[in-house]
Amino acid sequence: MIKQILVKRFSDFTDRPQSFQDRKFFDSAVNVASGEHWKFLRTTLSPTFSSGKMRNMTPLISRCLERLIENARNNSENGKSVEMKSLFGSFTMDVICSTGFGIEVDSQRKPNHPFVVNARKAMSANLVGPRILLATMFPDLRRFIRNIPLMDKSALDFFIEATKSVIKERRNSTSNNYRDLIQLMINAHKEQDTKTEEQVGLNFDSYKKRGLTDNEVLANALMFLLAAFDTTSSLLTFTSYLLAMNQDVQDKLRLEIDDKLGTNEPCYDNVFKLQYLDMVVSETLRMYTPASRFSRTAIMDTEVCGIKIPKGLDITVVANAIHFDPEFWPNPHKFDPERFSPENKDNIKPFTFLPFGAGPRNCIGKRLALTEAKMAIVDMVRNFRFITAPDTEIPPKLQKGGLTKPANGMYLKLEAL
C-alpha cells in the first residue's frame, strides 16, 4: 500500500497535509506547496541539489569540519565527556549558514552571533503542543491553527529580513563566485530538471522557465534552515552513540577510512565510495530515523488496495514503526550494519527503509544531508575514538515530538588519536 501511495498512484496523492505555518509565504516552500506549484518548485529546485552542485559545496563543508575537529579537541580536554548533540548542532549550524546563506559563522565559539541566537529560537518550535495535536486529530481545525505562530516571531522576522537582504544583494550582483543555496535558487530557472519535470507531470507553461520569485527563494531558504538543522545533527549524534556502544564496528569503519582514503581529506566523491560507512549510516537511520513519519493527502476520491480513500484524507506513514517491525528487520533493536551489506541489501523488502520518504515527493535535500554527515563522520572517526562515559544515558531517552532527538543530551568521551 505504501508503494501505491508514494509511487504507483502518486498522481492521486501529490500533496502533503496543510501547513501549520502562520506566514503565507511558507506555502511556497517545496515541502509545503501543493498541486502544480509544488511540481514547478520541485522541477526547478532539483538541480540545486545535484551531485555537481554538492561537489562544489565540499570546500564550504570542509571549512566547517576544521572548526568541528578543533572544537571537539577543546571540549574533550582532560578526559571530560562531551555533549555530542551540542557539538554536532554547532557544526550543522555552521554548514547551514555557509552552504545556505553564504555566511561564515563559528556557532560554538560565537554563540551570541545574531544568526545563531535567532536560529536556535526559530528551531525551538513546539510541534507536540495541544494545538498541533488537535489539528492532527481534527483536520478541519487547521485553517484556524494557521493564524497562530508556531515559532518565535522575532527570530522569524530576523531571518525574513536577513534573507530578503541577501536576495536583493545577489539579484543586483554580477559576481559568479557564490556557491550557496540562495544563489543556486536564484539561478535555478536556467537549468530546470526535465527528468523531474516528466516524473511529477508539470503541465502549465506559465510555470516553465520563469525562475523563482523572491518569495519562493525566501520560503525555501528558511525551510532549508529549519529542516536541515535537527535532522542532520541528530543523525551525527546517534551515529557517535552507536559507534561508542559498538567498538568493533567503530574499528572496522576506521580501518576502511584509513585504507580507502589514506591522507586524503573527505569530499563528496570519496565519502560515497566508502561502503562500510554507508552501511553504518543506513543502520543508524533505520534505528534513529530523524523524521519518523511523513504524510500524503488524497487530492481526489480514490481506492488503494481495496480501501476507499476520500478526497482530502491524510495518509501518514510511520517509518519508525516499519523500521522496527521484526517481520522486515530480524532482531530490530540490535545495531547491525551488515543488514545493508552488498550480500544482504537485496533481501531488504522495498519500502521498508524510508528515512527520507520515497517517490517524487521524497526529501529533496537528501544528498546534501548525507554529504555533510558522511564527511563529518569520516573526520571525527579519524581523529577520535568515541567512548561511553559515566554520564552516557543507555539507552538514550528520546524527546517527544516529530523529530528523533535525545531528550537529555548525549554525553560521550572523545579519545584523541
ZATORZA-720694 format. One record per residue (C-alpha): y, z, x; residue in one letter; residue number from 0. Coordinates in nm, 2 decimals, padded with zeros to 4 digits, m for minus. Last residue first. Layout:
! ZATORZA-720694
@y:Y; z:Z; x:X; code:a; pos:NUM
...
***
This chain:
! ZATORZA-720694
@y:00.95; z:01.82; x:04.40; code:l; pos:416
@y:01.17; z:02.07; x:04.22; code:a; pos:415
@y:00.99; z:02.29; x:03.98; code:e; pos:414
@y:01.15; z:02.28; x:03.64; code:l; pos:413
@y:01.07; z:02.58; x:03.42; code:k; pos:412
@y:01.06; z:02.53; x:03.04; code:l; pos:411
@y:01.26; z:02.66; x:02.74; code:y; pos:410
@y:01.27; z:02.45; x:02.43; code:m; pos:409
@y:01.52; z:02.56; x:02.16; code:g; pos:408
@y:01.46; z:02.79; x:01.87; code:n; pos:407
@y:01.42; z:02.54; x:01.59; code:a; pos:406
@y:01.26; z:02.27; x:01.79; code:p; pos:405
@y:01.36; z:01.93; x:01.64; code:k; pos:404
@y:01.19; z:01.69; x:01.40; code:t; pos:403
@y:01.46; z:01.53; x:01.18; code:l; pos:402
@y:01.47; z:01.53; x:00.80; code:g; pos:401
@y:01.52; z:01.90; x:00.77; code:g; pos:400
@y:01.37; z:02.23; x:00.87; code:k; pos:399
@y:01.37; z:02.31; x:01.24; code:q; pos:398
@y:01.02; z:02.32; x:01.41; code:l; pos:397
@y:00.86; z:02.63; x:01.56; code:k; pos:396
@y:00.73; z:02.54; x:01.90; code:p; pos:395
@y:00.36; z:02.60; x:01.97; code:p; pos:394
@y:00.40; z:02.79; x:02.20; code:i; pos:393
@y:00.76; z:02.91; x:02.24; code:e; pos:392
@y:00.84; z:02.89; x:02.61; code:t; pos:391
@y:01.01; z:03.22; x:02.70; code:d; pos:390
@y:00.75; z:03.32; x:02.96; code:p; pos:389
@y:00.78; z:02.97; x:03.11; code:a; pos:388
@y:00.58; z:02.65; x:03.08; code:t; pos:387
@y:00.60; z:02.42; x:03.37; code:i; pos:386
@y:00.75; z:02.07; x:03.40; code:f; pos:385
@y:00.73; z:01.94; x:03.76; code:r; pos:384
@y:01.04; z:01.79; x:03.88; code:f; pos:383
@y:01.20; z:01.49; x:04.07; code:n; pos:382
@y:00.96; z:01.21; x:03.99; code:r; pos:381
@y:00.88; z:01.34; x:03.65; code:v; pos:380
@y:01.25; z:01.36; x:03.56; code:m; pos:379
@y:01.33; z:01.01; x:03.69; code:d; pos:378
@y:01.04; z:00.85; x:03.50; code:v; pos:377
@y:01.10; z:01.05; x:03.18; code:i; pos:376
@y:01.47; z:00.94; x:03.18; code:a; pos:375
@y:01.39; z:00.57; x:03.22; code:m; pos:374
@y:01.13; z:00.60; x:02.95; code:k; pos:373
@y:01.37; z:00.77; x:02.71; code:a; pos:372
@y:01.67; z:00.53; x:02.76; code:e; pos:371
@y:01.45; z:00.21; x:02.73; code:t; pos:370
@y:01.26; z:00.35; x:02.43; code:l; pos:369
@y:01.58; z:00.43; x:02.24; code:a; pos:368
@y:01.73; z:00.09; x:02.33; code:l; pos:367
@y:01.43; z:m00.10; x:02.21; code:r; pos:366
@y:01.40; z:00.10; x:01.89; code:k; pos:365
@y:01.77; z:00.05; x:01.79; code:g; pos:364
@y:01.69; z:m00.18; x:01.49; code:i; pos:363
@y:01.46; z:00.08; x:01.34; code:c; pos:362
@y:01.24; z:m00.11; x:01.09; code:n; pos:361
@y:01.38; z:m00.30; x:00.80; code:r; pos:360
@y:01.20; z:m00.63; x:00.86; code:p; pos:359
@y:00.86; z:m00.45; x:00.87; code:g; pos:358
@y:00.78; z:m00.12; x:01.01; code:a; pos:357
@y:00.91; z:00.24; x:01.05; code:g; pos:356
@y:01.01; z:00.35; x:01.40; code:f; pos:355
@y:00.75; z:00.63; x:01.45; code:p; pos:354
@y:00.51; z:00.45; x:01.22; code:l; pos:353
@y:00.15; z:00.47; x:01.35; code:f; pos:352
@y:m00.09; z:00.45; x:01.06; code:t; pos:351
@y:00.04; z:00.10; x:00.95; code:f; pos:350
@y:m00.24; z:m00.09; x:01.12; code:p; pos:349
@y:m00.56; z:00.12; x:01.19; code:k; pos:348
@y:m00.57; z:00.22; x:01.56; code:i; pos:347
@y:m00.90; z:00.09; x:01.70; code:n; pos:346
@y:m00.73; z:m00.19; x:01.89; code:d; pos:345
@y:m00.55; z:00.07; x:02.09; code:k; pos:344
@y:m00.87; z:00.23; x:02.22; code:n; pos:343
@y:m00.95; z:00.02; x:02.52; code:e; pos:342
@y:m00.59; z:m00.06; x:02.60; code:p; pos:341
@y:m00.51; z:00.31; x:02.59; code:s; pos:340
@y:m00.32; z:00.45; x:02.30; code:f; pos:339
@y:m00.56; z:00.72; x:02.19; code:r; pos:338
@y:m00.59; z:00.80; x:02.56; code:e; pos:337
@y:m00.25; z:00.98; x:02.53; code:p; pos:336
@y:m00.44; z:01.28; x:02.38; code:d; pos:335
@y:m00.23; z:01.58; x:02.26; code:f; pos:334
@y:m00.47; z:01.75; x:02.02; code:k; pos:333
@y:m00.34; z:01.83; x:01.68; code:h; pos:332
@y:m00.49; z:01.51; x:01.53; code:p; pos:331
@y:m00.86; z:01.59; x:01.62; code:n; pos:330
@y:m00.95; z:01.24; x:01.50; code:p; pos:329
@y:m00.65; z:01.03; x:01.41; code:w; pos:328
@y:m00.70; z:00.80; x:01.11; code:f; pos:327
@y:m00.92; z:01.01; x:00.88; code:e; pos:326
@y:m00.79; z:01.32; x:01.06; code:p; pos:325
@y:m00.44; z:01.26; x:00.90; code:d; pos:324
@y:m00.19; z:01.40; x:01.14; code:f; pos:323
@y:00.01; z:01.08; x:01.20; code:h; pos:322
@y:m00.01; z:00.99; x:00.83; code:i; pos:321
@y:00.16; z:01.32; x:00.73; code:a; pos:320
@y:00.43; z:01.27; x:00.99; code:n; pos:319
@y:00.50; z:00.92; x:00.87; code:a; pos:318
@y:00.59; z:01.04; x:00.52; code:v; pos:317
@y:00.66; z:00.71; x:00.35; code:v; pos:316
@y:00.90; z:00.75; x:00.06; code:t; pos:315
@y:00.92; z:00.50; x:m00.23; code:i; pos:314
@y:01.24; z:00.51; x:m00.42; code:d; pos:313
@y:01.24; z:00.37; x:m00.78; code:l; pos:312
@y:01.53; z:00.15; x:m00.87; code:g; pos:311
@y:01.33; z:m00.12; x:m01.05; code:k; pos:310
@y:01.01; z:00.02; x:m01.19; code:p; pos:309
@y:00.69; z:00.04; x:m00.99; code:i; pos:308
@y:00.36; z:m00.04; x:m01.17; code:k; pos:307
@y:00.06; z:00.06; x:m00.96; code:i; pos:306
@y:m00.23; z:m00.19; x:m00.94; code:g; pos:305
@y:m00.20; z:m00.22; x:m00.56; code:c; pos:304
@y:00.17; z:m00.29; x:m00.60; code:v; pos:303
@y:00.34; z:m00.39; x:m00.92; code:e; pos:302
@y:00.71; z:m00.49; x:m00.97; code:t; pos:301
@y:01.02; z:m00.42; x:m01.16; code:d; pos:300
@y:01.31; z:m00.52; x:m00.94; code:m; pos:299
@y:01.51; z:m00.39; x:m00.64; code:i; pos:298
@y:01.24; z:m00.13; x:m00.55; code:a; pos:297
@y:01.39; z:00.11; x:m00.30; code:t; pos:296
@y:01.24; z:00.18; x:00.04; code:r; pos:295
@y:01.21; z:00.52; x:00.22; code:s; pos:294
@y:01.17; z:00.68; x:00.56; code:f; pos:293
@y:01.00; z:01.00; x:00.68; code:r; pos:292
@y:00.94; z:01.20; x:01.00; code:s; pos:291
@y:01.24; z:01.08; x:01.19; code:a; pos:290
@y:01.18; z:01.22; x:01.54; code:p; pos:289
@y:00.80; z:01.18; x:01.51; code:t; pos:288
@y:00.66; z:01.48; x:01.70; code:y; pos:287
@y:00.28; z:01.43; x:01.72; code:m; pos:286
@y:00.28; z:01.05; x:01.69; code:r; pos:285
@y:00.60; z:01.01; x:01.90; code:l; pos:284
@y:00.44; z:01.22; x:02.17; code:t; pos:283
@y:00.13; z:01.01; x:02.16; code:e; pos:282
@y:00.34; z:00.69; x:02.20; code:s; pos:281
@y:00.54; z:00.83; x:02.49; code:v; pos:280
@y:00.23; z:00.93; x:02.68; code:v; pos:279
@y:00.06; z:00.60; x:02.62; code:m; pos:278
@y:00.38; z:00.41; x:02.72; code:d; pos:277
@y:00.39; z:00.61; x:03.04; code:l; pos:276
@y:00.03; z:00.53; x:03.10; code:y; pos:275
@y:00.10; z:00.16; x:03.08; code:q; pos:274
@y:00.41; z:00.15; x:03.31; code:l; pos:273
@y:00.52; z:m00.21; x:03.27; code:k; pos:272
@y:00.80; z:m00.12; x:03.02; code:f; pos:271
@y:00.95; z:00.11; x:03.29; code:v; pos:270
@y:00.98; z:m00.19; x:03.53; code:n; pos:269
@y:01.20; z:m00.43; x:03.34; code:d; pos:268
@y:01.44; z:m00.20; x:03.18; code:y; pos:267
@y:01.51; z:00.00; x:03.49; code:c; pos:266
@y:01.37; z:00.29; x:03.69; code:p; pos:265
@y:01.48; z:00.30; x:04.05; code:e; pos:264
@y:01.24; z:00.15; x:04.31; code:n; pos:263
@y:01.10; z:00.39; x:04.57; code:t; pos:262
@y:00.74; z:00.33; x:04.47; code:g; pos:261
@y:00.75; z:00.19; x:04.12; code:l; pos:260
@y:00.38; z:00.12; x:04.04; code:k; pos:259
@y:00.20; z:00.38; x:04.26; code:d; pos:258
@y:00.46; z:00.66; x:04.24; code:d; pos:257
@y:00.51; z:00.61; x:03.86; code:i; pos:256
@y:00.13; z:00.59; x:03.80; code:e; pos:255
@y:00.07; z:00.91; x:04.01; code:l; pos:254
@y:00.34; z:01.09; x:03.82; code:r; pos:253
@y:00.18; z:01.00; x:03.49; code:l; pos:252
@y:m00.16; z:01.12; x:03.61; code:k; pos:251
@y:m00.02; z:01.45; x:03.73; code:d; pos:250
@y:00.17; z:01.50; x:03.40; code:q; pos:249
@y:m00.15; z:01.43; x:03.20; code:v; pos:248
@y:m00.35; z:01.68; x:03.41; code:d; pos:247
@y:m00.07; z:01.93; x:03.37; code:q; pos:246
@y:m00.10; z:01.93; x:02.99; code:n; pos:245
@y:00.13; z:02.20; x:02.85; code:m; pos:244
@y:00.42; z:02.11; x:03.07; code:a; pos:243
@y:00.36; z:01.75; x:02.98; code:l; pos:242
@y:00.37; z:01.83; x:02.61; code:l; pos:241
@y:00.69; z:02.03; x:02.65; code:y; pos:240
@y:00.86; z:01.75; x:02.85; code:s; pos:239
@y:00.76; z:01.49; x:02.59; code:t; pos:238
@y:00.89; z:01.72; x:02.32; code:f; pos:237
@y:01.24; z:01.74; x:02.47; code:t; pos:236
@y:01.25; z:01.37; x:02.55; code:l; pos:235
@y:01.16; z:01.26; x:02.20; code:l; pos:234
@y:01.40; z:01.52; x:02.06; code:s; pos:233
@y:01.69; z:01.38; x:02.28; code:s; pos:232
@y:01.61; z:01.03; x:02.15; code:t; pos:231
@y:01.62; z:01.12; x:01.78; code:t; pos:230
@y:01.89; z:01.38; x:01.79; code:d; pos:229
@y:02.16; z:01.15; x:01.94; code:f; pos:228
@y:02.08; z:00.79; x:01.83; code:a; pos:227
@y:02.14; z:00.82; x:01.46; code:a; pos:226
@y:02.48; z:00.98; x:01.46; code:l; pos:225
@y:02.63; z:00.77; x:01.74; code:l; pos:224
@y:02.47; z:00.45; x:01.62; code:f; pos:223
@y:02.60; z:00.52; x:01.27; code:m; pos:222
@y:02.95; z:00.55; x:01.41; code:l; pos:221
@y:02.92; z:00.22; x:01.59; code:a; pos:220
@y:02.77; z:00.06; x:01.28; code:n; pos:219
@y:03.04; z:00.17; x:01.05; code:a; pos:218
@y:03.32; z:00.07; x:01.28; code:l; pos:217
@y:03.18; z:m00.27; x:01.36; code:v; pos:216
@y:03.14; z:m00.33; x:00.99; code:e; pos:215
@y:03.49; z:m00.20; x:00.92; code:n; pos:214
@y:03.64; z:m00.43; x:01.19; code:d; pos:213
@y:03.47; z:m00.73; x:01.03; code:t; pos:212
@y:03.16; z:m00.87; x:01.18; code:l; pos:211
@y:03.12; z:m01.24; x:01.25; code:g; pos:210
@y:03.16; z:m01.53; x:01.00; code:r; pos:209
@y:02.86; z:m01.72; x:01.13; code:k; pos:208
@y:02.67; z:m01.70; x:00.80; code:k; pos:207
@y:02.79; z:m01.46; x:00.54; code:y; pos:206
@y:02.95; z:m01.72; x:00.30; code:s; pos:205
@y:02.65; z:m01.94; x:00.35; code:d; pos:204
@y:02.45; z:m01.71; x:00.13; code:f; pos:203
@y:02.07; z:m01.73; x:00.17; code:n; pos:202
@y:01.96; z:m01.48; x:00.43; code:l; pos:201
@y:01.58; z:m01.46; x:00.39; code:g; pos:200
@y:01.49; z:m01.15; x:00.60; code:v; pos:199
@y:01.25; z:m01.33; x:00.83; code:q; pos:198
@y:01.44; z:m01.66; x:00.84; code:e; pos:197
@y:01.76; z:m01.49; x:00.95; code:e; pos:196
@y:01.56; z:m01.27; x:01.19; code:t; pos:195
@y:01.44; z:m01.58; x:01.37; code:k; pos:194
@y:01.78; z:m01.74; x:01.35; code:t; pos:193
@y:01.93; z:m01.45; x:01.54; code:d; pos:192
@y:02.31; z:m01.48; x:01.53; code:q; pos:191
@y:02.46; z:m01.58; x:01.86; code:e; pos:190
@y:02.84; z:m01.61; x:01.85; code:k; pos:189
@y:02.87; z:m01.38; x:01.55; code:h; pos:188
@y:02.77; z:m01.09; x:01.77; code:a; pos:187
@y:03.08; z:m01.09; x:02.00; code:n; pos:186
@y:03.25; z:m00.79; x:01.83; code:i; pos:185
@y:02.91; z:m00.63; x:01.80; code:m; pos:184
@y:02.84; z:m00.68; x:02.17; code:l; pos:183
@y:03.18; z:m00.53; x:02.25; code:q; pos:182
@y:03.11; z:m00.22; x:02.04; code:i; pos:181
@y:02.76; z:m00.20; x:02.18; code:l; pos:180
@y:02.87; z:m00.17; x:02.55; code:d; pos:179
@y:02.87; z:m00.44; x:02.81; code:r; pos:178
@y:03.24; z:m00.48; x:02.87; code:y; pos:177
@y:03.34; z:m00.71; x:03.16; code:n; pos:176
@y:03.44; z:m01.02; x:02.96; code:n; pos:175
@y:03.81; z:m00.94; x:02.96; code:s; pos:174
@y:04.04; z:m01.13; x:02.73; code:t; pos:173
@y:04.15; z:m00.82; x:02.54; code:s; pos:172
@y:04.32; z:m00.82; x:02.20; code:n; pos:171
@y:04.00; z:m00.77; x:01.99; code:r; pos:170
@y:03.88; z:m00.52; x:02.25; code:r; pos:169
@y:04.19; z:m00.30; x:02.21; code:e; pos:168
@y:04.17; z:m00.31; x:01.84; code:k; pos:167
@y:03.80; z:m00.22; x:01.84; code:i; pos:166
@y:03.87; z:00.07; x:02.08; code:v; pos:165
@y:04.15; z:00.21; x:01.87; code:s; pos:164
@y:03.94; z:00.18; x:01.55; code:k; pos:163
@y:03.66; z:00.37; x:01.73; code:t; pos:162
@y:03.89; z:00.65; x:01.82; code:a; pos:161
@y:04.04; z:00.67; x:01.47; code:e; pos:160
@y:03.71; z:00.68; x:01.30; code:i; pos:159
@y:03.57; z:00.91; x:01.56; code:f; pos:158
@y:03.84; z:01.17; x:01.51; code:f; pos:157
@y:03.83; z:01.14; x:01.13; code:d; pos:156
@y:03.46; z:01.21; x:01.14; code:l; pos:155
@y:03.51; z:01.52; x:01.35; code:a; pos:154
@y:03.79; z:01.65; x:01.13; code:s; pos:153
@y:03.58; z:01.59; x:00.82; code:k; pos:152
@y:03.28; z:01.79; x:00.94; code:d; pos:151
@y:02.97; z:01.63; x:00.79; code:m; pos:150
@y:02.82; z:01.60; x:00.44; code:l; pos:149
@y:03.15; z:01.53; x:00.25; code:p; pos:148
@y:03.12; z:01.54; x:m00.13; code:i; pos:147
@y:03.21; z:01.23; x:m00.31; code:n; pos:146
@y:02.87; z:01.07; x:m00.26; code:r; pos:145
@y:02.70; z:01.36; x:m00.44; code:i; pos:144
@y:02.83; z:01.25; x:m00.77; code:f; pos:143
@y:02.68; z:00.90; x:m00.74; code:r; pos:142
@y:02.37; z:01.06; x:m00.61; code:r; pos:141
@y:02.30; z:01.26; x:m00.93; code:l; pos:140
@y:02.10; z:00.98; x:m01.08; code:d; pos:139
@y:01.84; z:01.02; x:m00.80; code:p; pos:138
@y:01.72; z:01.36; x:m00.94; code:f; pos:137
@y:01.47; z:01.51; x:m00.69; code:m; pos:136
@y:01.64; z:01.37; x:m00.38; code:t; pos:135
@y:01.99; z:01.44; x:m00.53; code:a; pos:134
@y:01.89; z:01.80; x:m00.60; code:l; pos:133
@y:01.75; z:01.85; x:m00.25; code:l; pos:132
@y:02.06; z:01.69; x:m00.09; code:i; pos:131
@y:02.30; z:01.91; x:m00.29; code:r; pos:130
@y:02.09; z:02.23; x:m00.22; code:p; pos:129
@y:02.11; z:02.18; x:00.16; code:g; pos:128
@y:01.85; z:02.01; x:00.36; code:v; pos:127
@y:02.06; z:01.75; x:00.54; code:l; pos:126
@y:02.32; z:01.99; x:00.66; code:n; pos:125
@y:02.54; z:01.78; x:00.90; code:a; pos:124
@y:02.56; z:01.92; x:01.25; code:s; pos:123
@y:02.60; z:01.58; x:01.40; code:m; pos:122
@y:02.97; z:01.54; x:01.33; code:a; pos:121
@y:03.05; z:01.88; x:01.49; code:k; pos:120
@y:02.85; z:01.79; x:01.81; code:r; pos:119
@y:03.02; z:01.45; x:01.83; code:a; pos:118
@y:03.36; z:01.62; x:01.78; code:n; pos:117
@y:03.32; z:01.85; x:02.08; code:v; pos:116
@y:03.17; z:01.58; x:02.30; code:v; pos:115
@y:03.44; z:01.32; x:02.23; code:f; pos:114
@y:03.71; z:01.58; x:02.27; code:p; pos:113
@y:03.58; z:01.69; x:02.62; code:h; pos:112
@y:03.52; z:02.06; x:02.59; code:n; pos:111
@y:03.16; z:02.04; x:02.71; code:p; pos:110
@y:03.27; z:01.90; x:03.05; code:k; pos:109
@y:02.98; z:01.99; x:03.28; code:r; pos:108
@y:02.71; z:01.91; x:03.03; code:q; pos:107
@y:02.90; z:01.63; x:02.85; code:s; pos:106
@y:02.97; z:01.43; x:03.16; code:d; pos:105
@y:03.15; z:01.15; x:02.98; code:v; pos:104
@y:03.21; z:00.78; x:03.07; code:e; pos:103
@y:03.33; z:00.59; x:02.77; code:i; pos:102
@y:03.23; z:00.23; x:02.70; code:g; pos:101
@y:03.17; z:00.31; x:02.33; code:f; pos:100
@y:02.80; z:00.26; x:02.26; code:g; pos:99
@y:02.64; z:00.23; x:02.60; code:t; pos:98
@y:02.86; z:00.49; x:02.78; code:s; pos:97
@y:02.93; z:00.73; x:02.50; code:c; pos:96
@y:02.57; z:00.71; x:02.37; code:i; pos:95
@y:02.43; z:00.75; x:02.72; code:v; pos:94
@y:02.64; z:01.06; x:02.79; code:d; pos:93
@y:02.53; z:01.21; x:02.45; code:m; pos:92
@y:02.17; z:01.14; x:02.54; code:t; pos:91
@y:02.21; z:01.32; x:02.87; code:f; pos:90
@y:02.38; z:01.62; x:02.71; code:s; pos:89
@y:02.10; z:01.64; x:02.45; code:g; pos:88
@y:01.84; z:01.62; x:02.72; code:f; pos:87
@y:01.98; z:01.93; x:02.88; code:l; pos:86
@y:02.05; z:02.11; x:02.55; code:s; pos:85
@y:01.69; z:02.04; x:02.42; code:k; pos:84
@y:01.55; z:02.13; x:02.76; code:m; pos:83
@y:01.67; z:02.49; x:02.77; code:e; pos:82
@y:01.60; z:02.56; x:03.14; code:v; pos:81
@y:01.39; z:02.85; x:03.27; code:s; pos:80
@y:01.51; z:03.03; x:03.59; code:k; pos:79
@y:01.34; z:02.95; x:03.91; code:g; pos:78
@y:01.63; z:03.04; x:04.13; code:n; pos:77
@y:01.81; z:02.72; x:04.05; code:e; pos:76
@y:01.69; z:02.54; x:03.74; code:s; pos:75
@y:02.03; z:02.47; x:03.58; code:n; pos:74
@y:02.17; z:02.31; x:03.90; code:n; pos:73
@y:01.87; z:02.09; x:03.95; code:r; pos:72
@y:01.86; z:01.97; x:03.59; code:a; pos:71
@y:02.24; z:01.90; x:03.60; code:n; pos:70
@y:02.19; z:01.68; x:03.91; code:e; pos:69
@y:01.90; z:01.50; x:03.75; code:i; pos:68
@y:02.09; z:01.44; x:03.43; code:l; pos:67
@y:02.40; z:01.33; x:03.62; code:r; pos:66
@y:02.21; z:01.06; x:03.80; code:e; pos:65
@y:02.05; z:00.96; x:03.48; code:l; pos:64
@y:02.39; z:00.89; x:03.32; code:c; pos:63
@y:02.47; z:00.65; x:03.60; code:r; pos:62
@y:02.13; z:00.48; x:03.54; code:s; pos:61
@y:02.20; z:00.44; x:03.17; code:i; pos:60
@y:02.51; z:00.23; x:03.24; code:l; pos:59
@y:02.33; z:00.03; x:03.51; code:p; pos:58
@y:02.05; z:m00.05; x:03.26; code:t; pos:57
@y:02.28; z:m00.18; x:02.99; code:m; pos:56
@y:02.24; z:m00.54; x:03.11; code:n; pos:55
@y:01.86; z:m00.52; x:03.07; code:r; pos:54
@y:01.92; z:m00.39; x:02.71; code:m; pos:53
@y:02.12; z:m00.70; x:02.64; code:k; pos:52
@y:01.85; z:m00.93; x:02.77; code:g; pos:51
@y:01.58; z:m00.75; x:02.58; code:s; pos:50
@y:01.77; z:m00.80; x:02.26; code:s; pos:49
@y:01.95; z:m00.51; x:02.09; code:f; pos:48
@y:02.28; z:m00.69; x:02.02; code:t; pos:47
@y:02.07; z:m01.00; x:01.93; code:p; pos:46
@y:01.96; z:m00.81; x:01.61; code:s; pos:45
@y:02.32; z:m00.74; x:01.50; code:l; pos:44
@y:02.40; z:m01.06; x:01.32; code:t; pos:43
@y:02.07; z:m01.11; x:01.14; code:t; pos:42
@y:02.05; z:m00.74; x:01.04; code:r; pos:41
@y:02.41; z:m00.74; x:00.92; code:l; pos:40
@y:02.36; z:m01.06; x:00.72; code:f; pos:39
@y:02.04; z:m00.93; x:00.56; code:k; pos:38
@y:02.21; z:m00.60; x:00.48; code:w; pos:37
@y:02.49; z:m00.78; x:00.31; code:h; pos:36
@y:02.25; z:m00.99; x:00.12; code:e; pos:35
@y:02.09; z:m00.69; x:m00.05; code:g; pos:34
@y:02.17; z:m00.34; x:00.07; code:s; pos:33
@y:02.36; z:m00.17; x:00.35; code:a; pos:32
@y:02.25; z:00.18; x:00.47; code:v; pos:31
@y:02.06; z:00.12; x:00.80; code:n; pos:30
@y:02.29; z:m00.18; x:00.88; code:v; pos:29
@y:02.61; z:00.02; x:00.84; code:a; pos:28
@y:02.85; z:m00.14; x:00.59; code:s; pos:27
@y:02.79; z:00.12; x:00.32; code:d; pos:26
@y:02.94; z:00.36; x:00.58; code:f; pos:25
@y:03.27; z:00.21; x:00.49; code:f; pos:24
@y:03.27; z:00.40; x:00.16; code:k; pos:23
@y:03.30; z:00.74; x:00.32; code:r; pos:22
@y:03.12; z:01.02; x:00.13; code:d; pos:21
@y:02.78; z:00.94; x:00.29; code:q; pos:20
@y:02.49; z:01.02; x:00.06; code:f; pos:19
@y:02.35; z:00.67; x:00.10; code:s; pos:18
@y:02.17; z:00.50; x:m00.19; code:q; pos:17
@y:01.80; z:00.47; x:m00.12; code:p; pos:16
@y:01.69; z:00.18; x:00.11; code:r; pos:15
@y:01.69; z:m00.18; x:00.00; code:d; pos:14
@y:01.46; z:m00.48; x:00.06; code:t; pos:13
@y:01.17; z:m00.35; x:m00.16; code:f; pos:12
@y:01.07; z:m00.65; x:m00.37; code:d; pos:11
@y:01.13; z:m00.90; x:m00.09; code:s; pos:10
@y:00.92; z:m00.68; x:00.14; code:f; pos:9
@y:00.61; z:m00.76; x:m00.06; code:r; pos:8
@y:00.39; z:m00.83; x:00.24; code:k; pos:7
@y:00.59; z:m00.62; x:00.49; code:v; pos:6
@y:00.71; z:m00.27; x:00.41; code:l; pos:5
@y:00.58; z:m00.24; x:00.05; code:i; pos:4
@y:00.25; z:m00.43; x:00.10; code:q; pos:3
@y:00.18; z:m00.27; x:00.43; code:k; pos:2
@y:00.24; z:00.08; x:00.29; code:i; pos:1
@y:00.00; z:00.00; x:00.00; code:m; pos:0
***
